[in-house]
């Protein structure tokens, strides 16, 4: 097996592994398609894998039609993220130190090979706030379309 094929296969498997991290909450159709699924806006929820007490909701465009149904279409870079505190938050020291700023907490493949939608996390120690940024990237050129959400770390259950 050629090295390029092995790298590509590994990238596909890793990309698919992160798909299961989100739970689909619902969707709405935006464009009717005669054959295949309609174009949609999909709402997904995922918990921050490193910080208990934070759930993020991501709305994103999903292409339909035959190519979309087969997973061959490239979704647009349109997305929005909103994260909320759902319980007590305990921020690990490695996050507080800033060493993990920009770390991906969610990734979803949005084209057959080279494009992903991701959400990354930052910590603002001065304000004690978690900041989540959603954006799309591609091997050659990403998109400037982005969205942020902030979660102030507040006492819980008093």
N, C-alpha and C positions, 0 to 999 in steps of 0.2 A: 504494500500500500504506500502510495506517495505521501510525503510529509504534508503537502498542501491539502490533500484529501483528508488526512487525519486531523489536521487543525480545523478544517471546515466542519467535519463531523462532530468534533468535540464542542465547537462553538454552538452548533445547533442543539446538541443535547443539553448543554448548560443553559441555553436560552429557554428551552422547553421546561427545564426543571423549575425555573422561577415563575412560570405561568400559573402553577398550582397555588402560589402564595396568596392570590387574591380571590375573594368571594364575589360573584356577580350579584348585585343587589337588584338591578333592573335595567331596562333599556327603552328607548323610544325610536321609532323609525323616522328617518329624515328624507329618504328618497326611496320611492317604490321601484322595485326591479321585477320585470316580468319573469325572469329566470334567475333562480338563486335567491339568497337572502337579501333583504333590503339594507341600504346603508343605515347605520344606527349611531346613536350616542349611547354608550354603555357606561353604567355606574358600577364601580367595583369598590370593595372595602378590603383593607389589609391592615394588620397590626404591625407597628414598628417592631421588628424582630429583636431589637436590643433594649427597648425601653417599654416596660409594662405600663399600661395605663394610657397609651396613645393609639388611636385608630385613625387612619386616613381614608378618605373617600376620593376616588379619582373618577372624573368623567372624561371620556375620550371618544373620538370619532372612530368608527369601524366600518370599513368598506364592505359592501355586499356584492351582489351579482355572482356569477359563476366563479370568477377568480377569487373573490372574497370568501365564498363558501369553501373553496379548496385551499385557502390559506396562501394564495399566490399574489393577492393584491397588496399594495402598499398603503397603509392607513395614513391619513394626514397627520400633521403634528399638532393638531388642535386638542388641547387637554386642559383640565382645571383640577386643582387639588385643594381639599379642605381637611385639616386634621383637627381632632378634638381630644380633650382629656376625658377618659371614660373611667378612670380609677386613680389610685395613688401613683405618683410618678417618682421613681428613684433613678436618677441619672448616674450611670456607671462612671467611674473616674476617667476611663479612657475616652469617654465622650466629653466630659467636663474639661479635660485638658486641651481639647481642640484637635487632638491627633486624628480623630475620625471625621472631622469636618469635610463635607462633600461625599461621604460614603453613601453608596446606593443602599436604600432600604427596600426598594421595589424596582423590578425590571420586567418589561413585557416586550416581546418581539412584535414589531408592527410592520414588518415586511418579511419576505421569504428568507433573506440572508443578512442584510447589512444595516437595518434600522431598528432602534429600540426606543421605547418610551420608558423613562425612568424617573424615580423620585429619590432625591438625595437629602440628607439631613445636615444641618449646621446647629451649633449651640452658641447662643449669645449670653456669655456669663454676666455681663454688666446688667442685663435686664432679666436674667434667669428665664430665657425663652428659647424654645426649640423652633427652628425655622425649617420648613420643608419646601423644596423647590422641585417642580415637575418640568421636564423638558424632553425633547426628542433629539437623539443623535444618530448619526450615520457615519460609516467608515470614511467617506470622502467629505461630506458637508452636513452639518447638523442644521437645526432650525432655531431662530431666535425666539420663537413662540415659547412662552413659559408662564408659569403660575406659581405663586407662593402661598403658604399658609403658616401661621404662627400659633404656637401653643405655649401660653404662659404657664410656668410650673407653679401651681397653686396647691395649698393644703387641701386634702380630700377627706370628706366624711366627718367634719367636726360639728 
